[in-house]
Every structure is written in structure tokens, then in C-alpha cells.
């Protein structure tokens, strides 16, 4: 009986000891860069969502400790929650995996510990940590894997234009190169398209540092993460302080959430149209503050009558920004 009691105590201790921080998971002195928690299930890992939509999937997210900095960011693969947005504070339990040298907590259904994975939103609207300003050399460092970083005074390297895989290269004044990758968007997928050419100069580029095919890559989250030197008139990036998200759920019945975020306060007009382009209802109009906003559309028109099943569009205008998304009402 005493032996059984001791075994239970040891088990309880082992489980409780696995409640760790992002820094605990990422900090390593291993020459290969492997986490000391690799192949273990950790619980209660808290962090602020810094980016979502990595590799085209909304539930691939990056989280950071509130203070940010070296060893304080981690990738959560297939977390299963597509409604998370930057600024959400979450708690994660899951299996730590070294995916070809890239540390992640995985929620993928093929993982042997999938049944132990969970993610819980604790709060919303939290500040995102400022990017760590690092040199190009420092950006080739395990300490900044999955961290929100910024590197400055960059020039598109010789032959460094975007290739067929969405990658391009910049260099600093000493000729040290850094890969800029397409984890969140292709240069030619935004409107207007971003075109970079050898010799173009950027004041700074910021984003999430990943590791793939034995190479670190900096992934801008949005076009605004690429900061143009104002003295260079040859490069034009979209002026876009607005993000319009897909509605959820979609298809929906009877209501759905329309989300948008503003980098700064501004006038907003958010209107629903039917498939013929006819106005159904303006669901938001006026001045909104910076941050994330959610509008619920209840499937009714401007006369408060239920609309029929079918395809609808919600279109947003704010300053110079215009964007639209498709949604389906299915009764």
C-alpha cells in the first residue's frame, strides 16, 4: 500500500511539474537546438497570440510570453481554434515535437498524444509584445525561433527576388543574408502587389522567425511588417491599417460573427450584400477605435426580415481600404 501511495505521489508530481513556460520549452544548450521538453506532453503553457494563419491555416498560430524576446515564442500547430486573433491570451497543453529541428506544440490529429491536446482562451485584447530588434546575424539564432523580431537597414540581395516558392533574400551592410519567407502571404497575393528587385532598400522588416530546410526565415505577418525607406520612391506597398477576417461560422444559421481589426481609429462601413450585389443591411457604420471588433449579423435585412438561404457578401470600407468576404446562409 505504501509503495502504491508513493507511486501515486510521484505521478502527481510529474504531471504538475510539466506545467511550464514558453521559455522553459525553448531555452536549450543542445548543439542541435532541440528542446529539453521534446517528445513530452506539457501543460498550462500560457502566451499571447502574435500571429495566426501560418501556412494558410487559421489554427496554425504563434504565441509569445507577454514580455517577448529571446526564447519566448513558440509555434502551435493545428490548435483547432480558427477564431483566435492576435492579442488573445491562451493556455496550451500538448505534445512538444521537433519537426526537422523546428520546435512546436502540436494539436494535429495524427499525433500519438492528440487526445491530450487542448487550448483555452483566457482573455482578449492583450498587448502584443514589441518585436525584438536584432541584427541579420542574430536572426540566424535558435534563441529567436518563433519570436516576433525586427531587423533594420536591409537591401534586396543579388539574385534575391521572390522565387517560385515565395522566398526572397535581403542583406545588411556587411553582406549577411536573411531569407524572407511566405509563411503568411505571397508578395503577389496582396492588392496592390508588392514587387521587390535587387538593390531595393527597406528601413526594416519584422515578423515571425521560423526554421525550415535547415534555414531560418523571417515571415512578415501582414504587408505593413515590410517597412519601406521613405527615401526610396521605387517601392510602393499597400497602405492598409485594416484587416477583415472570414466570418465564423460559415456556412451559418441563423447568425454569424464578422470580425475586423484596425491599427488606428477610423471610420468604418460594413455592409452585407446578396449575390446580385443588392444591399441587404449595413451592420456597422461609424468611428471605431484601434483593435479587434466583432459584429454579429443575425441573417435579417434592413427591415428586420429574415433573408433566404444563399450566398452573401460583407464588404468593408475604412479610409483607403476596401475589402469583402463571401459567406453562406444555409437553413
N, C-alpha and C positions, 0 to 999 in steps of 0.2 A: 504493500500500500504506500509506504514511504517512497519507494522508487517511482511509482506511478505519479505521486504528487510532485516529485522533483521534475519528472519529465514534463508534466503539465506546466510547471513554473517556467522551465526552460523554453517551452514552446511559446508561452505568452510573452516572455522576454524577447525572443527572437522576432516575433511579429511586431511588437511595439517598437523594437529597435530599428525596424525598417521604415519608420516614418522619417523621411529625410528631406533635405532641401535640394534645390537645383544645383547649388554649389557643391554639395556632397557628392552628387552623381557625376558632375562634370570634372571636378578637380582630380587630376591624375598626375602621377610622376612616371607612369608607364611609358617607355620609349615609343611604343606603338600608339599611344594616345587612348588606350582602352579604359573605360570607366571601371572603377573599383566595384561598381554595382552591376556590371554586365552579367546577364543571364539570371538576375534576381528580380523578384517582384517587390516593388517599393510602394509605399502608401503615403497619402497625405502630402504629396508634393504640390506646394502652392506656388502660383505665379500669375502675373498679369499677361493677358493675351496681347501680343505685339503685332502679330500678323496672322491672317487666315488665307486659305485658298492656294496654298503651296502646291505646285504641280497640277493646278486646275481643279483641286478638290477642296470644297469649303471646310471639310472637317480635318484637313491637314493644317495644324496650327503651330505657331511658335509662342512659347511663354517665357517670361523673364521674372526674376525676382524684382521687387519694386525699385531697388537701388540700381539695377542693371550692372554692366561692367563685366570684366573677365570672369569666365567660368559660371556666369549667371544666366545663361539662356539654354533652352532645350527644345527639341522638336518633338511634337506629339503626333504620331502617325495614325490616321483613321480613328479620330476620337469619337466619331459617331454623332457629334452635335454640330449641325450646319448653321445654327443660329448664333453662335458665338461671334463676337466682334471685338476689335481692339479696345482695350480698357476694361474688359471683363476679368474679374479675379476668379480663378478656378482652383480646384483641388483635384489632383490626378492620382489614381492608383493603377499600376500596370507593370508590365514586363520591360526591363531595360535591355535593349538589344544594340549590339554593334553591327550596323548594316554596312559592310565593307568599310569599316573604320569610322562611320558616322553614327554617333550616339543618339538613340531615340527611345522614347517610351511608346510602345506600340499597342494599339487597340484593334489591330486587324484580326478578322475572324479566323484566319489561318494560323494565328499564333497559338502555341500549346497552352498559354495562360490567358487566353481570351476571356474565359469566364470570370477571371478576377479583375478585369479592367473596368474602371469606372471614372467618370469625370463629372464634377459637380460645380455649377456656377455659384460662387459665394456672393459676389456683388458686381455692379456695373458702374461705368463712368469713372474708373480709376485712371490716374495719370499714367501715360506710357513713359518709361524711363528715357531720358535723353540718350541719343546714340553716343557710344564711346568713340572719341576721336582718336584714330590710330593711323600709323604710317602704313604704306603698302607692305613693307616688310613685316610689320606686326600683324597684318591681316592674314599672313600665312602661318598662323599660330593656333594650336589646339585650344588655347585659352579663350579664343574668341569664336569658337564653333557655336553656331546657333544664337550668337549675340547680335543685338542691334548695334551696328557700328557705322562710322562715317570716316571717310578718308578724303583728303583735300588736295587741290592743285594737281589735277590729272590731265593727261593728254592721251588721245586715242593712239595706240601703239602702231608701229609699222605693220601693215597687214592685219590690223586688229579690228576691222569692221565686222559687223554681225555676220556669223556664218549660218549654215543651214540648220544648225542646232540651237540657234538663238543666243550663242555666246559671242562676246566681243572682249577686247582687251584694252586696258589703259596702262599707262606707266607714269611714274613720278619723275622728278627732275634727274634722279640718278639712274634712270632706265630700268628700275624694278617694275615688273609687270604684275597685273592683277586681273583675273578673269571676272567679267561682269556677266551674270547668268540670267536666265529667263524663268526663274522659279515662280514668278508671279505674273509676268506679262512679256510678250514679244514687243520689240520696238515698233514693228509694223502692225501691231494689233490695236494700237490706240489711235484716237482721232483728235488732232491730226497725227499722222505717222511721224515717228522720230527717226531721223536719218543721221548716222554718225559716220564720219570719214576720218581717215588717217590725218593726224595733226590737230583735230578739233580739241579745244580745251574746255575743261569743266572745273568750276570752282570747287565742287565737292560731289561725291556720290555716297549715298547712305542706303542701308538695307540690312538684310539678314545674311550672315556668312554661313554657307553650307560647305560640305565636303563630299565630292563625288569624283569617281575615276582618279583617285589619288591627287586631287587638286582642290584647293579652296576656291570658292566662288562667292562674289558679293551679289546678292539678289535684291535690287530695288523693289519695294512693295507696291509703289504707285509711281507714275511719271514724275511727280513732284520730288521724289527722292533723288532725281538727277538734277543737280543744280548747275545751271549754265553760268559761265563767266559773262557778266553783262557787257564786257568789252568785246566779246566775240559776237558779231551780228550774223554769222553764217549758220548758227544753230537756233532753231525755234522749237521749243517744247510747248505742249498744251498748257494753257493757264486753266487749271482745274482744281479748285478747292473743294470739290463736291464729289461724293461717292454715292451712287444709287445702287442698292442691293436687290437681289432677286427676292420676290415675295415668298412668304412661307406661312402655311403650307401651299403647295402648288402641284397638282390641282387642289382646289379648296371648295368647301361648302360648310357653312354659309359665309364665313368671313376669313380674311387673310391679313397678314401684317406686311405693311410696306415700310421699308427702312431706308433711311439716308443719313449721311453724316456731312457735316460742314467743318472745314478747318477754321473758318471765322464766321461771325454772324452775318446774315444776309437775307434778302427777300427770296421767298420760295413759293412756287406754284406747282402743286402736284395734282394732276387731273387724270381721271380714268376715261378711256375711250373704248368703244366697241370695235369689232373687226372691220366695220365700214368707215371708221375714222370719225364717227359721230361722238360728240361729248356726252358722257354719261353723268359724271359728277366731279366737281372739284373737291378733293378730300383734305387739302391743306393749302392755305394761302396766307401769307403774311411774313413777318420777320421772325426768323428762328435763330437761336444762339448757336455758338460753336458746339460741336459734339454730335452724339448719335441721337436720332429721333425715330420714333416708331408711330406709324399711323395705321389704325385698323379700318379696313373697308369692309362693310357688312353686306356687300352684294346688293345694295339698293341704289337707285338713281337719285337725281336731284329732287324728285318729287316723293322720295321715301318709299318708292315701289320696288319690289323685288325684280331683279333683272333675270333674263333667261340664261340657261346654260350656254356656254360658248367661250370663245377666245376674246380676251380683253387686254388692253394695254394701259399701263400707267406711265405717264410722261411727266418729267420734272424739268422745270426751268429755274435757274438761280444764277443771276449775273450773266456771264458769258456761257454758262453751262446749259446744255440741253441733252437729256438722255431719256430712254424709255426701256421698259421691260415687258415681256409677254406673260400673261397668266391665264389660267383656265378655270372657269367655274363649272363644276361638274355636279349636277344634282341627281 
